[in-house]
Amino acid sequence: MSRLANKLAIVTGAAHGIGRAIAERFAEEGAWVLVADRDREAGDTVADGIRNSGGDAHFLQTDVTSRNEVELAVKVAAEKSGRIDVLVNNAAHLGDWLDVQTATPEQWDHSYSITLKGAVHFTRAVLPWMLPHKSGSIINIASMQGLVAGRSSAVYTSMKHALVGLTRSTALDFGPQGIRVNAICPGPIRTRISPPIGSEMHQRQVAKTMLARTGEPQEVAWAAVFLASNESSYITGVALPVDGGWTAF
């Protein structure tokens, strides 16, 4: 399995859930992966697991809200080969389920600094390592709530819509230089923060999908592999739902 052979990738928020699945799948497909996350213990576990399985990965504790830490992460990765081939902006903040009237200014600022500005920091930092080669794939992990509204979710929905906007804007500006930028919009995916199986919220998620089930992190990771690989060389500016059909009806 070598769809990403000789590629160098950075995955943010890679210690858990979707980010972890993407990092592991990238390594299985031949990429060298920088696992970037604030959670040192979990991040080390992910990188160790990749290496123990025959892959190549390095963990670096990184806060995406810090430009200095972001620039250091990119520098560490680029030192491997003098280039960055793939960036996955996965780090995000879910927060409380609140409408626009009840969400506090602090909650807005915190979500903005992680979900949107963190992606901006990393995108700005990797472009100098992509542009000289006229090649690169940036993948932003948005959400189906970057395409449609979510009840009592003003902050999260707004930030994910903004992330889709950033995706399209960056794709337009840097497409002529060979940089592809796409978003993945996951629906209800089983992670550590998902509602318990059989709960009312879980049943509601199942009822809203065409496939009558929730998804798995690996199913998002497969989409990320495709967008990171040369198989998607003529695809950019896309917001790809991986949502079991939720946003299609």
N, C-alpha and C positions, 0 to 999 in steps of 0.2 A: 504494500500500500504506500504509494509515493506521490500522491496528488499534490503535495506541498513540499516535495524534495528540494533541499537547498534554499528554502525560503526562511526568512527570519521574521518572527511575529511577536508582537506585544499584545497581551490580553489583560485589560484592567478588570478589577473586581473578580479575579480568577481563583480566589480561594474557596468559593462556594458556588453551588447551583449551576446556572447557565454558564457563567464564566469558567468555572472549573471544567465543565463538560467540553467547552470549546478548546481550552488549553490542552486537555488530554487528547482530544480528537486530532487537533493540529499536530501534536507530537507523533501520534500514531501514523499520520500521513506524511511524516518526514520533516516537519518544520522544527527549527530551534525556537523555543518559546520562552519569553520573559513573562513570568507569572508576577503581576503587579497587584498588590492588595495591601490594605492596612493591617490585616490579621496575620501576624507573623507566624504563629503556630500552625494555622490552617494552610497558609501559603507554602510554608516549608514542607508540609505533608504532601501537598499537591506536586510540588517540584520533585520531591524524593520519590513519589510514586511513579512519576513519568520516567525518571532515570532508572528506577528499578525494573521498569517494564521495557527498557531498551531505548527509550526516547532521550531527548536532550532538552533540558529546561533549567532555568535559574530563577530563583525567587528573589525579589527585592521589595522590601516594605515601602509602600508608596501611598501617599495621600494625594489624590488627584486634585484637591483644592490648592495644593502648594505648587507654584510654578517651579520653584527650585527642585523639589523632589521629582516632579515630572521630567524636567530637563535632565536630571541625573539618571533617571530610569532609561530615557531614550539614549543617552550617551553610553551607558553600560551595554545596552543592547547593540547599538551601532558599532561598538568596538569589536564585535565578533566578525563582521565582514565589511564594514564601511557603508552599510545600507540598511534600511528598514523596508521590508517587503509588504508587511501586513500589520495594520493596527486595528484592534477590536476595542472600541469604547463601550465597555459593558458596565462599569461602575455606576451605580445609581442609588438614589434614596427614595424609598417607598413612602414612609411617613404614615401619619394618621389619616383616617378616612373622614375628611372634612370638606364642607362646601366653602365657597369664596368668602362668605360672611364670617365663618368661624375659624378659618385657618389664620394663624398669627403671622405677622411680618417676619418673625424669626424662622418660622417653618418655610415660608417662601424663600428667604435668603439661603437657608441651609440646603434645600432641594436644588435651587439654582446653582449653588457653588459646586455641588457634586455632579448632578446629572448633566447639566448643560455646560457650565464653565469648565468642569473637569475634562469634558470631551474637547472643548476648544483648546485648552492647554496642551493636551496630547497631540491634537491635530496640527497645531502650529509647530510643535516641537519635532514631529516626524517629517514634515514636508521638506525641510532642507536635505533630508537623507533619502527622499524619494525623487525629488525633481531632477537631480543630475542624471539619474538613470532613466528618466521618462517612464517610470513604472511604479505602481504601488496600488494597494487595495486598502481602503479604510472602510470599516464596517461598524456602524453605530447600532447598538442594541436598543431600539426604541421600545415600542409596545403597541398592541392593538389600540391602546388609549392614545397613541400618537396619530390614529386614524379616525377614531370615534370617541365619543364622550364616555366617561365612567361616572356613575352616581356617587356623590359625596367624595369627589376626588379632584378638586379644582387644581391643587398644586401639581400632583403627579401627571394629570392629563395635560396641563399646560406645558410642563417641562418636556414631556415626550412629544407633543406636537412641535415644540421648538426644536427638538433634536432631529425630527424629520425635515424641518425647514433648513437646519444647518447642513444636513446631508445633501439636500438638493442644491443649495447655494454653493457648497464646496465642490460638488460634482460639476456644476456649470463653470465655475471659475478655473478649475484645474484639469478638466477633461482634456483640453488641447495639449497639456503637458504629460498626458498618459496616466494621470491619477484617476482611479475609479473610486467612487464613494457611494455606498449603498446602506440602507437601513434594514434591519430585520425587526419585525413587529410581532413578538410572541403573544399568544393568548394565554389561557390558564395553563401554566406549566408546574409540575410537581417539584417543589423545592422545600427547604427547611421552613420557609415562612408561609407555605400554602395552608389553607384551611384543612382540618382533619377530614379524611375520607369518610363519607357518610353524613357529614355535617350539612346543615342547611345551605351554607355558602358553597360547599363543594357540589351539592346537587344542583344548585343554580348554575354553576359553571358548566357542568355536564349538559344540562338542558339547553344551554345557549350555543352549543357546538353541533355542527352537522355530523361529526363523527361520534357523538354521544360519549365522550371521554375527555379527560384532561391529557395534556401532552407531557412528554419527558424531556429533560434537558438535552439528551442526546439528539432529539429531533430538531432542536434549534441548532445544535452543533453541526449537524450535517448540512444545514443551509449555510452556515458560516464557512464550512470547508469549500462549498461550491463557489461562494462569492470571493473567497480568498484565492482560489485556484485560477489557472489559465483557462479553465472551462467556461468562465463567465467573462471572458475578455471583451465582449461587446455589450456588457451590462453595466450601467451606471445611473445614478439618480433614482434608483428604485427603492420603494418602501414595501418590502416583501412580508406579507402576513404569514406567520406560522402559528395558526390559531384554530385549527380544526374546523374552519369555515365560519367562525363567529362573525366576522365583519362582512361576510358575503350575503347575509340576509337579516 
